[in-house]
Structures are given as structure tokens and as C-alpha cells.
């Protein structure tokens, strides 16, 4: 069904229609009724505006909400290779994998040197190992597919490294975990997009491996407790004023067995029941 977008002309037409409905038969309204008539028209018009303006605003915001992960188009179009078509999205992904290694491996080394907890140092170890492998794969893909790759971090990535380099103690732990975790959260969507859309087998292989590595890094960063990600109880929250349900149902209490006293004639050994 085709949706009709409300316009100012539509609103004005509705107001004129309402004015005709409120006009008495036979011509103009009397002077005593004119003020009341236009008050009614004005109130109805204000109601229509209140209903139609949010529709227009949300309609314009819909494309932005549906936008996928950010990537750059180098303008080179789709290129044919021995591994399948190579799109601008594919090339940008290979470059971003290379860029990630250029700043996350130094970040991992800082974590191993300055981390105040074992979890932070373990996260640094995972960063170094994972991006050493992805760096090698991205360099191989760039060479085979003819993709020019960067050799230094971006200005933003260098700024993140500078923040970590200036921090000490627990402040370093927080800066490391939060900066690297936020970067992985952004790239995770791009990895999934490339894995879904690419027609190049070499790029797909890189995306498949990157998906596993990035998820591992997200996990170890969150395990530090410094990544800024809330850890919530998996049980559903209870409404206010209602006690939470216990994890296990209470044990059923079995009442003690009552002793039933029989009349004397039914008791064993009584004279009434002896043969």
C-alpha cells in the first residue's frame, strides 16, 4: 500500500472543510456565532498539526535509523578478480582490518605492560595475537587483490593510543578497555555486513575469521569489568514492590502424620475382636 505523506496543502484543505461544516445553512454565520465557530476551527486545526507534524518528523528520520555500518566508497566500482567480484565495500573492509591492527597491537602491548589486573593483561595478549593473524591475512588479501593498504594508524586511532599512553594505574585500565571495546562494537556490524554481501571468496574468508576474532576480543575486554558495559542479572526484574522470585522453588513441607485412634473394639488384641 502506498503511503501518503501529509502536506501543508492537505492540512489547509481539512481546515476549509471543517469551516464549511460549522457554517450554518443559508450563508454567513451570525456575528454572535462567528467567534465560537472560529474557536472550534482553530482547536481542530491545532489538533491536526499536533498529529501530522510527528508523522513528518519520524518519516524523515526513518532513513537515518535504517542506515547500516559506515564504510567509504573509493569510487573504483566493482572489479573482476580470480576470486570473484571485488566491490568498494570489500576494499574498504580490507583496509579497515589493516588499520585495526596498526593501533590495536600497540594497545595490547601497553595493556600487557601497564595493566593492573590479570584480566587487562590477558585482553592485551588476545589483541596482539588476534590482530597479528588478521594483519597477515589483510596484507595477503591486499597484495593478491591489488588493494592499497595504510601503513600507519588514522589520526583518530593515534589519538586513542595517546590517551592510553598518558594514563596510569586503574585509569589506564578504564581507558584501554573502553576505547578498544567501543571500536570493536563499531566494526562488528561492518564485519557482518561484508560477510553477508561480498561475492569475493578471499574477502569472505577474511570476514569469517575477523568475526571470530572480534567477538573474542569483545568478550575478553568485557571480562575486565572496565569496558563500561553493564552486567545485569539474567533473571527478569520484578515490578516495584513485588519480591523477586527465588531461583529455586521452596521445598514442600509435609505435615507430620497424625495418629488416628480407633474405637476400642477395633484395636488389635481387644476382647471385642478376639475370636
C-alpha positions as CSV (number, residue, x, y, z in Angstrom):
1,X,0.0,0.0,0.0
2,X,1.4,3.4,-1.0
3,X,1.7,5.8,2.0
4,X,0.5,9.4,1.6
5,X,2.7,12.0,3.2
6,X,0.8,14.8,4.9
7,X,1.4,18.3,3.4
8,X,0.5,21.8,4.3
9,X,-2.0,21.9,1.4
10,X,-3.7,18.8,2.9
11,X,-3.9,20.5,6.3
12,X,-5.3,23.7,4.8
13,X,-8.0,21.7,2.9
14,X,-9.1,20.0,6.0
15,X,-9.4,23.3,7.8
16,X,-11.6,24.7,5.0
17,X,-13.8,21.6,5.1
18,X,-14.2,22.0,8.9
19,X,-15.1,25.6,8.4
20,X,-17.9,24.7,5.9
21,X,-19.2,22.1,8.3
22,X,-19.5,24.6,11.1
23,X,-21.2,27.3,8.8
24,X,-25.0,27.4,9.2
25,X,-27.2,26.8,6.2
26,X,-28.0,29.8,4.1
27,X,-24.8,31.8,4.1
28,X,-22.5,33.5,6.6
29,X,-22.7,32.8,10.3
30,X,-24.2,35.4,12.5
31,X,-21.9,37.8,14.2
32,X,-22.6,36.3,17.6
33,X,-21.6,32.9,16.4
34,X,-18.6,33.8,14.3
35,X,-16.1,33.8,17.3
36,X,-17.3,30.4,18.6
37,X,-17.1,28.9,15.1
38,X,-13.5,30.0,14.5
39,X,-12.5,28.9,18.0
40,X,-13.8,25.4,17.1
41,X,-11.9,25.6,13.8
42,X,-8.7,26.8,15.5
43,X,-8.8,24.0,18.1
44,X,-9.4,21.3,15.4
45,X,-6.5,22.8,13.3
46,X,-4.2,22.7,16.3
47,X,-5.1,19.1,16.9
48,X,-4.4,18.2,13.2
49,X,-1.0,19.9,13.4
50,X,-0.1,18.0,16.6
51,X,-0.9,14.7,14.9
52,X,0.7,15.4,11.5
53,X,4.0,17.0,12.5
54,X,5.3,14.0,14.4
55,X,4.5,11.8,11.4
56,X,6.5,14.1,9.1
57,X,9.4,14.2,11.5
58,X,9.6,10.5,12.1
59,X,9.2,9.9,8.3
60,X,12.3,12.0,7.6
61,X,14.3,10.2,10.4
62,X,13.5,6.7,9.1
63,X,16.4,6.5,6.6
64,X,18.9,7.5,9.2
65,X,17.7,4.9,11.6
66,X,17.9,2.2,8.9
67,X,21.4,3.2,7.9
68,X,24.0,0.4,8.2
69,X,27.6,0.4,9.4
70,X,29.7,3.2,7.9
71,X,32.1,2.5,5.1
72,X,33.9,4.5,2.4
73,X,33.4,4.3,-1.3
74,X,36.7,4.7,-3.1
75,X,34.9,5.3,-6.4
76,X,36.6,2.4,-8.2
77,X,33.4,0.4,-8.8
78,X,33.3,-3.3,-8.9
79,X,36.4,-5.1,-10.2
80,X,36.7,-8.6,-11.6
81,X,39.2,-10.8,-9.9
82,X,40.1,-14.5,-9.9
83,X,38.3,-14.8,-6.5
84,X,35.1,-13.1,-7.6
85,X,33.9,-9.5,-7.9
86,X,35.6,-7.0,-5.7
87,X,33.4,-4.2,-4.6
88,X,34.1,-0.8,-2.9
89,X,32.7,-2.3,0.4
90,X,35.2,-5.2,0.1
91,X,38.2,-2.9,-0.5
92,X,37.2,-0.7,2.4
93,X,36.8,-3.7,4.7
94,X,40.3,-5.0,3.9
95,X,41.7,-1.5,4.6
96,X,39.9,-1.3,8.0
97,X,41.2,-4.7,9.1
98,X,44.7,-3.5,8.4
99,X,44.0,-0.2,10.2
100,X,42.7,-2.1,13.3
101,X,46.0,-4.0,13.6
102,X,48.0,-0.8,13.3
103,X,46.6,0.6,16.6
104,X,45.3,-2.4,18.5
105,X,48.5,-4.3,18.6
106,X,50.3,-1.3,20.3
107,X,47.3,-1.0,22.6
108,X,47.7,-4.7,23.5
109,X,51.4,-4.2,24.3
110,X,50.5,-1.3,26.6
111,X,47.9,-3.4,28.3
112,X,50.5,-6.1,29.0
113,X,53.0,-3.6,30.4
114,X,50.6,-1.3,32.4
115,X,47.5,-3.4,33.2
116,X,46.9,-3.5,36.9
117,X,44.9,-6.8,36.7
118,X,45.4,-10.1,35.1
119,X,42.2,-9.7,33.0
120,X,43.5,-6.5,31.5
121,X,46.8,-8.2,30.6
122,X,45.0,-11.2,29.2
123,X,42.9,-8.9,27.0
124,X,46.1,-7.3,25.7
125,X,47.5,-10.7,24.9
126,X,44.4,-11.5,22.9
127,X,44.6,-8.3,20.9
128,X,48.2,-8.9,19.9
129,X,47.6,-12.5,18.9
130,X,44.3,-11.8,17.0
131,X,45.5,-8.8,15.1
132,X,48.8,-10.3,14.2
133,X,46.8,-13.0,12.4
134,X,44.3,-10.6,10.8
135,X,47.1,-8.2,9.8
136,X,48.8,-11.0,7.9
137,X,45.6,-12.0,6.2
138,X,44.7,-8.4,5.2
139,X,48.2,-7.9,3.8
140,X,47.9,-11.1,1.8
141,X,44.5,-10.1,0.5
142,X,45.7,-6.6,-0.4
143,X,48.6,-7.9,-2.4
144,X,46.6,-10.5,-4.3
145,X,43.6,-8.3,-5.0
146,X,45.6,-5.1,-5.7
147,X,44.2,-3.1,-2.8
148,X,46.4,-0.3,-1.5
149,X,46.7,-0.5,2.3
150,X,47.7,2.0,5.0
151,X,50.9,1.7,7.0
152,X,50.1,3.9,10.0
153,X,47.0,4.4,12.2
154,X,44.5,7.1,11.4
155,X,44.6,10.4,13.3
156,X,41.7,9.3,15.5
157,X,43.3,5.9,16.3
158,X,46.6,7.7,17.2
159,X,44.6,9.9,19.5
160,X,43.3,6.9,21.3
161,X,46.8,5.5,21.7
162,X,47.9,8.8,23.1
163,X,45.1,8.8,25.7
164,X,46.2,5.3,26.8
165,X,49.8,6.3,26.9
166,X,49.1,9.2,29.2
167,X,47.1,7.1,31.7
168,X,48.4,5.2,34.6
169,X,47.0,2.7,37.1
170,X,43.3,2.0,37.1
171,X,42.8,5.0,34.8
172,X,44.8,3.2,32.2
173,X,42.7,0.0,32.6
174,X,39.5,2.0,32.0
175,X,40.9,3.9,29.0
176,X,42.2,0.8,27.4
177,X,39.0,-1.3,27.9
178,X,36.5,1.4,27.0
179,X,38.3,2.7,23.9
180,X,39.1,-0.7,22.4
181,X,35.7,-2.1,23.3
182,X,33.9,0.8,21.6
183,X,36.0,0.4,18.5
184,X,35.2,-3.3,18.3
185,X,31.5,-2.6,18.7
186,X,31.5,-0.4,15.6
187,X,33.5,-2.8,13.4
188,X,31.4,-5.8,14.4
189,X,28.5,-4.6,12.3
190,X,30.7,-4.0,9.3
191,X,32.2,-7.5,9.5
192,X,28.7,-9.0,9.4
193,X,27.7,-6.7,6.5
194,X,30.7,-7.8,4.4
195,X,30.2,-11.4,5.3
196,X,26.7,-11.2,4.0
197,X,27.2,-9.2,0.9
198,X,30.6,-10.0,-0.6
199,X,30.9,-12.1,-3.7
200,X,34.7,-12.4,-3.3
201,X,35.8,-15.7,-1.7
202,X,39.1,-14.2,-0.4
203,X,37.3,-11.3,1.3
204,X,34.6,-13.7,2.7
205,X,37.3,-15.8,4.2
206,X,38.8,-12.7,5.9
207,X,35.4,-11.6,7.2
208,X,34.6,-15.0,8.6
209,X,37.9,-15.1,10.6
210,X,37.5,-11.5,11.6
211,X,34.1,-12.2,13.0
212,X,35.5,-14.9,15.4
213,X,38.5,-12.7,16.4
214,X,36.4,-9.6,17.1
215,X,33.9,-11.5,19.2
216,X,36.7,-13.0,21.2
217,X,38.2,-9.5,21.8
218,X,34.8,-8.1,22.9
219,X,34.5,-10.9,25.4
220,X,37.9,-10.5,27.0
221,X,37.5,-6.7,27.1
222,X,34.2,-7.1,28.9
223,X,35.7,-9.6,31.3
224,X,38.0,-6.8,32.6
225,X,35.0,-5.1,34.2
226,X,36.2,-1.8,32.9
227,X,34.6,-1.7,29.5
228,X,31.6,0.3,30.6
229,X,29.2,-2.4,29.6
230,X,26.6,-3.1,32.4
231,X,26.4,-6.6,33.7
232,X,22.8,-7.4,34.6
233,X,21.1,-10.3,36.3
234,X,19.7,-12.6,33.6
235,X,16.5,-13.0,35.6
236,X,13.7,-10.6,34.7
237,X,13.2,-7.7,37.0
238,X,10.3,-7.8,39.4
239,X,7.7,-4.9,39.4
240,X,8.2,-2.3,42.1
241,X,7.0,-3.5,45.5
242,X,6.9,-7.2,44.3
243,X,9.6,-9.5,45.8
244,X,11.7,-11.3,43.3
245,X,11.0,-14.9,42.6
246,X,13.6,-17.3,44.2
247,X,16.0,-19.1,41.9
248,X,14.6,-22.5,43.2
249,X,11.1,-23.2,44.4
250,X,10.9,-23.6,48.2
251,X,10.8,-27.2,49.5
252,X,7.4,-28.6,50.1
253,X,6.7,-29.0,53.8
254,X,5.0,-32.3,54.6
255,X,2.9,-32.1,57.8
256,X,3.5,-34.8,60.4
257,X,1.4,-37.9,60.1
258,X,-1.4,-37.8,62.7
259,X,-2.1,-40.8,64.8
260,X,-5.7,-42.0,64.3
261,X,-7.3,-43.5,67.4
262,X,-9.7,-46.3,66.7
263,X,-12.5,-47.3,68.9
264,X,-11.6,-50.0,71.4
265,X,-13.5,-52.7,69.6
266,X,-11.3,-52.3,66.5
267,X,-8.0,-52.2,68.3
268,X,-5.8,-55.2,67.9
269,X,-5.9,-57.6,70.8
270,X,-9.1,-56.1,72.2
271,X,-11.6,-58.5,73.7
272,X,-14.3,-57.3,71.2
273,X,-12.3,-58.5,68.2
274,X,-10.9,-61.7,69.5
275,X,-12.2,-64.9,68.1
